[in-house]
Amino acid sequence: MIDWTALVVFLLLFGAVTVLGFMAANFQRGDLNVLHEWGLAGQRFGTLITWFLLGGDVYTAYTFIALPALATGLGALAFFPLALISAVTCPLVFVFGPRFWTIAHKRHYITYADFARDRFDSKALELIVAVTGIAGVTLYIALQLVGLQVVIGGLGIGGEGWIGDLPLIIAFAILAAFTFSSGLRAPAAIAVVKDFLIYVTAFAACIVIPIQLGGFGKIFEAVPGQKLLLAAPPSHSTGAYSIYATLALGSALALFLYPHSITGILSASSRDAVRRNAALLPAYSFMLGLLILLGFMALAAGVDRLPQYAEGFKLFKANFAVPALLLHSFPPWFAGIAFAAIGIGALVPAAIMSIAAANLFARNVYREFFYAKATEKEESQMAKWVSLIVKFGALIFILLVPLQYTIQLQLLGGIWIIQTLPAVLIGAYTRWFNDWAQLIGWAAGIVVGTWIAAAMNFSATYPLTIGAWSFPGYIALYTLALNLAVATVLTPLFNAVTAKSTDQTIASDYYA
């Protein structure tokens, strides 16, 4: 049943940010027929805009939907993102971000594949870094559209069949249009509105809902005891402890290496803007913790047992927990605001991600391997069309693949992306690894990781057995270790039989 009040509020806010997205083409004017302007906004964003843009990478529609859903099912394990952002991602951005921004600024890089090519003098390495980034980020875009799909269903206008998918297709078309016309300026402008709406929604939910349910004490009493703490590991196994630790570390490394994260860093106006944002980003962890708590609130409210939400849970399973909780706890007008926050939370990261993928293709595939004589305008036009194709591919993916598999396949993105770490993150400090050794290590990580994930029915973890002990952990981190081991063993062998490649960068490129 359609909630007309919530729907009208949602459409008004959604329409407002759509207009803002198109108007953003005039924000900090530049020639949008140049990739540097369309794909990086001319590197003009100061601390404040960069803050909202990087936050757009963290607070996504799927984060708002999936993490609370994970909390309802797995309990305390769902809080691993708090550790990954505060303990790993923020220090990485603080240390590595300014260094990478500096060399990219001096050598006019658009992507991290540009860096891999020059650092190791290898077009092959450039290609695999670019292709890996495009593949991984396309799956990530699909997950944002899943979050948007759940929100539309919560408004009562979704459903099964192509007619039920029509609202999602319309939202996709709007996203594609303003991204094509405004480039990175569009999500940067909308991110400010999106974060404000998310802050309002999260704080309101964490104040109003506990009051309705009798306080946080009552909420935690309603949650099964085994979900409040990580389960004690069985004999000869590290159990949930190693799962939590490896998910936090592996997800943090993958999040940092996604192309859209690098795009956010490179769009900053200075290395100091990057550093200041890294120092401020842990504040996002606090808000993320509040969002995850919504999963426990949904359990305490028992929304999954209420008949008016049965259809939503049938279609979207546990992912419908937050929409149902918001509809149950707030008047329709505020539910519309909250749904708009989540919906806009899909547009911003999806736009950044598609732009990052388009940058990679236009610069490191099209111009490098197909049309070296492309003008700046031709390169920019190619990027714009690829941004549409990537979003269209993600849309087709979620429309054709059953929802449970769409969600599980997010794992593949992390497994693939993390294999670029030797060329990008380690490469920024040393070029000890041979480029051909890196290629083979990358292939080993990709093939083994994909095979294990498929064999485990796309579970995120794998019980690594060493002797009598079992170490359950995140597949991406284990395959990264395999990648590094292969590259380490093969590097001396390749260096002995082949000439060492030439580093196109110089030491002064890395310093302000």
Backbone hydrogen bonds, N-H to C=O, Kabsch-Sander energy under -0.5 kcal/mol:
donor,donor_aa,acceptor,acceptor_aa,energy
3,D,155,L,-1.4
4,W,2,I,-1.0
7,L,3,D,-2.5
8,V,4,W,-2.5
9,V,5,T,-2.1
10,F,6,A,-2.4
11,L,7,L,-2.7
12,L,8,V,-2.4
13,L,9,V,-2.2
14,F,10,F,-2.7
15,G,11,L,-2.7
16,A,12,L,-2.0
17,V,13,L,-2.1
18,T,14,F,-1.5
19,V,15,G,-2.2
20,L,16,A,-2.2
21,G,17,V,-2.3
22,F,18,T,-1.8
23,M,19,V,-2.4
24,A,20,L,-1.5
25,A,22,F,-1.2
26,N,23,M,-2.1
27,F,24,A,-1.8
29,R,26,N,-0.6
32,L,30,G,-1.0
34,V,31,D,-1.6
37,E,34,V,-1.1
38,W,34,V,-2.7
39,G,35,L,-3.0
40,L,35,L,-0.6
40,L,36,H,-0.6
41,A,37,E,-1.1
42,G,36,H,-2.3
43,Q,40,L,-2.0
44,R,41,A,-0.9
45,F,267,S,-1.8
50,T,46,G,-2.4
51,W,47,T,-2.1
52,F,48,L,-1.9
53,L,49,I,-2.5
54,L,50,T,-3.0
55,G,51,W,-1.9
56,G,52,F,-1.6
57,D,53,L,-0.7
57,D,54,L,-0.7
58,V,54,L,-0.9
58,V,55,G,-0.5
59,Y,55,G,-3.2
60,T,58,V,-1.2
61,A,345,G,-1.2
64,F,60,T,-2.1
65,I,61,A,-1.6
66,A,62,Y,-3.9
67,L,62,Y,-0.5
67,L,63,T,-1.1
69,A,65,I,-1.3
70,L,66,A,-2.7
71,A,67,L,-2.1
72,T,68,P,-1.9
73,G,69,A,-1.2
74,L,70,L,-3.6
75,G,70,L,-0.7
75,G,71,A,-1.1
76,A,227,K,-2.0
77,L,74,L,-1.0
78,A,75,G,-2.2
79,F,76,A,-2.0
80,F,77,L,-1.4
82,L,79,F,-1.5
83,A,79,F,-0.7
83,A,80,F,-0.6
84,L,80,F,-2.0
85,I,81,P,-2.1
86,S,82,L,-1.7
87,A,83,A,-2.1
88,V,83,A,-0.6
88,V,84,L,-0.8
89,T,84,L,-3.1
90,C,85,I,-2.3
92,L,88,V,-2.2
93,V,89,T,-2.7
94,F,90,C,-2.4
95,V,91,P,-2.3
96,F,92,L,-2.9
97,G,92,L,-0.9
97,G,93,V,-0.7
99,R,95,V,-0.6
100,F,96,F,-2.8
101,W,97,G,-2.8
102,T,98,P,-2.0
103,I,99,R,-1.9
104,A,100,F,-2.3
105,H,101,W,-2.5
106,K,102,T,-2.4
107,R,103,I,-2.1
108,H,104,A,-0.7
109,Y,104,A,-2.1
115,F,111,T,-0.9
116,A,112,Y,-2.1
117,R,113,A,-2.1
118,D,114,D,-1.9
119,R,115,F,-3.1
120,F,116,A,-1.8
121,D,117,R,-0.8
122,S,117,R,-1.2
126,E,122,S,-1.6
127,L,123,K,-2.3
128,I,124,A,-2.2
129,V,125,L,-2.1
130,A,126,E,-2.2
131,V,127,L,-2.9
132,T,128,I,-2.1
133,G,129,V,-2.0
134,I,130,A,-2.4
135,A,131,V,-2.5
136,G,132,T,-2.6
137,V,133,G,-2.3
138,T,134,I,-1.6
139,L,135,A,-1.4
140,Y,136,G,-1.5
141,I,137,V,-2.2
142,A,138,T,-1.9
143,L,139,L,-1.6
144,Q,140,Y,-1.4
145,L,141,I,-2.0
146,V,142,A,-1.6
147,G,143,L,-1.8
148,L,144,Q,-2.0
149,Q,145,L,-2.3
150,V,146,V,-2.1
151,V,147,G,-1.8
152,I,148,L,-2.4
153,G,149,Q,-2.0
154,G,150,V,-2.0
155,L,151,V,-1.3
156,G,153,G,-1.3
157,I,152,I,-1.6
158,G,152,I,-0.5
164,G,160,E,-0.6
165,D,161,G,-1.1
166,L,162,W,-0.6
166,L,163,I,-0.9
169,I,165,D,-2.1
170,I,166,L,-2.3
171,A,167,P,-2.3
172,F,168,L,-2.4
173,A,169,I,-2.2
174,I,170,I,-2.0
175,L,171,A,-2.3
176,A,172,F,-2.8
177,A,173,A,-2.1
178,F,174,I,-2.2
179,T,175,L,-1.8
180,F,176,A,-2.1
181,S,177,A,-1.9
182,S,178,F,-2.2
183,G,179,T,-2.0
184,L,38,W,-2.5
185,R,182,S,-1.1
186,A,183,G,-1.4
188,A,184,L,-1.6
189,A,185,R,-2.2
190,I,186,A,-2.5
191,A,187,P,-2.2
192,V,188,A,-0.7
192,V,189,A,-0.6
193,V,189,A,-0.8
194,K,190,I,-2.8
195,D,191,A,-2.6
196,F,192,V,-1.7
197,L,193,V,-2.4
198,I,194,K,-2.3
199,Y,195,D,-2.7
200,V,196,F,-2.3
201,T,197,L,-2.4
202,A,198,I,-3.0
203,F,199,Y,-2.5
204,A,200,V,-2.3
205,A,201,T,-2.6
206,C,202,A,-2.2
207,I,203,F,-0.8
207,I,204,A,-0.7
208,V,204,A,-3.1
209,I,205,A,-1.2
211,I,207,I,-1.1
212,Q,208,V,-2.2
213,L,209,I,-2.1
214,G,210,P,-0.6
214,G,211,I,-0.9
215,G,210,P,-4.0
219,I,215,G,-1.7
220,F,216,F,-2.7
221,E,217,G,-1.8
222,A,218,K,-1.5
223,V,219,I,-0.7
227,K,224,P,-2.2
228,L,224,P,-0.5
228,L,225,G,-1.2
229,L,225,G,-0.6
237,S,234,P,-1.2
238,T,470,S,-1.8
241,Y,238,T,-1.3
242,S,238,T,-0.9
243,I,239,G,-1.5
244,Y,240,A,-2.7
245,A,241,Y,-2.2
246,T,242,S,-2.7
247,L,243,I,-2.3
248,A,244,Y,-2.1
249,L,245,A,-2.5
250,G,246,T,-2.7
251,S,247,L,-2.1
252,A,248,A,-1.7
253,L,249,L,-2.2
254,A,250,G,-2.3
255,L,251,S,-2.9
256,F,252,A,-2.1
257,L,253,L,-1.6
258,Y,254,A,-1.1
258,Y,255,L,-0.5
261,S,258,Y,-1.0
262,I,258,Y,-1.5
263,T,259,P,-2.4
264,G,260,H,-2.0
265,I,261,S,-1.7
266,L,262,I,-2.8
267,S,263,T,-1.3
268,A,265,I,-1.4
269,S,45,F,-2.9
274,V,270,S,-1.3
275,R,271,R,-2.2
276,R,272,D,-2.8
277,N,273,A,-1.8
278,A,274,V,-2.0
279,A,275,R,-1.8
280,L,276,R,-1.4
281,L,277,N,-2.1
283,A,280,L,-2.0
284,Y,281,L,-2.5
285,S,282,P,-1.3
286,F,282,P,-0.8
287,M,283,A,-1.2
288,L,284,Y,-2.5
289,G,285,S,-2.3
290,L,286,F,-1.6
291,L,287,M,-2.0
292,I,288,L,-2.2
293,L,289,G,-1.8
294,L,290,L,-0.7
294,L,291,L,-1.1
295,G,292,I,-1.8
296,F,292,I,-0.6
297,M,293,L,-2.1
298,A,294,L,-2.3
299,L,295,G,-1.6
300,A,296,F,-2.4
301,A,297,M,-2.5
302,G,298,A,-1.1
303,V,298,A,-1.3
305,R,302,G,-1.8
306,L,303,V,-1.1
309,Y,306,L,-1.6
310,A,307,P,-1.3
313,F,309,Y,-2.1
314,K,310,A,-2.0
315,L,311,E,-2.0
316,F,312,G,-2.8
317,K,313,F,-1.8
319,N,316,F,-1.6
320,F,317,K,-1.8
321,A,318,A,-2.0
324,A,320,F,-2.3
325,L,321,A,-2.3
326,L,322,V,-2.6
327,L,323,P,-2.4
328,H,324,A,-2.2
329,S,325,L,-1.8
330,F,326,L,-1.8
334,F,331,P,-0.7
335,A,331,P,-2.1
336,G,332,P,-2.2
337,I,333,W,-1.3
338,A,334,F,-2.7
339,F,335,A,-2.8
340,A,336,G,-2.1
341,A,337,I,-2.2
342,I,338,A,-2.0
343,G,339,F,-2.9
344,I,340,A,-3.2
345,G,341,A,-1.5
346,A,343,G,-1.4
347,L,343,G,-1.3
348,V,344,I,-2.1
350,A,346,A,-1.7
351,A,347,L,-2.4
352,I,348,V,-2.3
353,M,349,P,-2.9
354,S,350,A,-2.3
355,I,351,A,-2.2
356,A,352,I,-2.4
357,A,353,M,-2.4
358,A,354,S,-2.3
359,N,355,I,-2.6
360,L,356,A,-1.9
361,F,357,A,-2.2
362,A,358,A,-2.8
363,R,359,N,-2.3
364,N,360,L,-2.3
365,V,361,F,-1.7
366,Y,361,F,-3.3
367,R,362,A,-1.9
369,F,365,V,-2.3
370,F,365,V,-0.6
370,F,366,Y,-1.8
371,Y,366,Y,-2.7
374,A,371,Y,-1.7
379,E,375,T,-2.6
380,S,376,E,-2.3
381,Q,377,K,-2.6
382,M,378,E,-2.2
383,A,379,E,-2.0
384,K,380,S,-2.2
385,W,381,Q,-2.2
386,V,382,M,-2.5
387,S,383,A,-2.3
388,L,384,K,-1.2
389,I,385,W,-2.1
390,V,386,V,-2.9
391,K,387,S,-1.6
392,F,388,L,-2.6
393,G,389,I,-2.8
394,A,390,V,-2.2
395,L,391,K,-2.3
396,I,392,F,-2.6
397,F,393,G,-2.2
398,I,394,A,-2.0
399,L,395,L,-1.7
400,L,396,I,-2.0
401,V,397,F,-2.4
405,Y,402,P,-0.9
406,T,402,P,-1.9
407,I,403,L,-2.2
408,Q,404,Q,-1.7
409,L,405,Y,-2.2
410,Q,407,I,-1.3
411,L,408,Q,-1.7
412,L,409,L,-0.7
413,G,409,L,-0.9
414,G,410,Q,-1.2
415,I,411,L,-2.1
416,W,412,L,-2.7
417,I,413,G,-2.6
418,I,414,G,-1.9
419,Q,416,W,-1.2
420,T,417,I,-2.0
421,L,418,I,-1.5
424,V,420,T,-1.9
425,L,421,L,-0.8
426,I,421,L,-2.0
427,G,421,L,-0.5
427,G,422,P,-0.8
428,A,424,V,-1.0
428,A,425,L,-0.5
429,Y,426,I,-2.0
430,T,426,I,-2.3
438,Q,434,N,-2.2
439,L,435,D,-1.9
440,I,436,W,-2.0
441,G,437,A,-2.4
442,W,438,Q,-2.9
443,A,439,L,-2.3
444,A,440,I,-2.4
445,G,441,G,-2.4
446,I,442,W,-2.6
447,V,443,A,-2.7
448,V,444,A,-2.3
449,G,445,G,-2.0
450,T,446,I,-2.3
451,W,447,V,-2.3
452,I,448,V,-2.7
453,A,449,G,-2.4
454,A,450,T,-2.4
455,A,451,W,-2.5
456,M,452,I,-2.1
457,N,454,A,-1.5
458,F,453,A,-3.9
459,S,456,M,-0.8
462,Y,473,G,-2.6
464,L,462,Y,-1.6
464,L,471,F,-1.3
466,I,464,L,-0.5
466,I,469,W,-2.4
469,W,466,I,-1.9
470,S,236,H,-2.1
471,F,464,L,-3.7
473,G,462,Y,-1.6
475,I,460,A,-2.0
477,L,474,Y,-0.5
478,Y,474,Y,-1.6
479,T,475,I,-2.6
480,L,476,A,-1.7
481,A,477,L,-1.8
482,L,478,Y,-1.7
483,N,479,T,-2.5
484,L,480,L,-2.7
485,A,481,A,-2.2
486,V,482,L,-2.6
487,A,483,N,-2.4
488,T,484,L,-2.3
489,V,485,A,-2.2
490,L,486,V,-2.4
491,T,487,A,-1.7
493,L,489,V,-0.6
494,F,490,L,-2.8
495,N,491,T,-2.5
496,A,492,P,-1.4
497,V,493,L,-1.0
498,T,494,F,-2.1
504,Q,118,D,-2.8
504,Q,502,T,-0.6
509,D,506,I,-1.8
510,Y,507,A,-1.5
511,Y,508,S,-1.2
